[in-house]
Amino acid sequence: MLPRAFNTKLYSDTLANWSYWFFMIGGLGFFVCLWLGGFWQGWQWNNPSIPFIDTVVALKPIWIVRFFSGVVMFAGITTFLYNFMATIVNAEGVKKGQNA
């Protein structure tokens, strides 16, 4: 959509693909982690002999996976924004070159 709006080519198809896969892997990791963590925590809450704080401590591995999934998603956002801005800057440079 951006190349059509600025009548130019996308700065890098490779960056667009990397951005997509970073989003996909990070989002999938986040989704699965939250899903499994919710089941795990719900199972522990149904057992009245487990103190609440133990349910919080038991989810530490889930937090670690969520953190790294978030880092991968952030890498996807950063890659996307870089490609987006480079496309706009490149389009403006092409337009200035055509006007001269």
C-alpha positions, 0 to 999 in steps of 0.5 A: 500500500505504501509504494502505491501511495508514494508511487515508488518501490518498497525499499527492501522486500527482504526487510519486509519478509524479515519483519513479517517473520519476526511478527509471526514468530514473536506473536505465536510465541506470545500467544502460545505462552499466554494460553499455556500459562493461563491453563497452568495458573488456572489449574493451580488456582483450582487447588486450594492447597497451593498458596497464591504466591506459589502460583505466581512464582511457578509462572516465571518460565512463562514470563521469560518466554514472553519477554523473548517473544516480545523482543522478537516482536519489537525487532519486527516492529523496528524492521517494519518502521525502518523499511517504511521510513526508508521507502518514504525517504527514497520516494522523496529523493526520487521525486526531487530528482525528477523535478530538477 
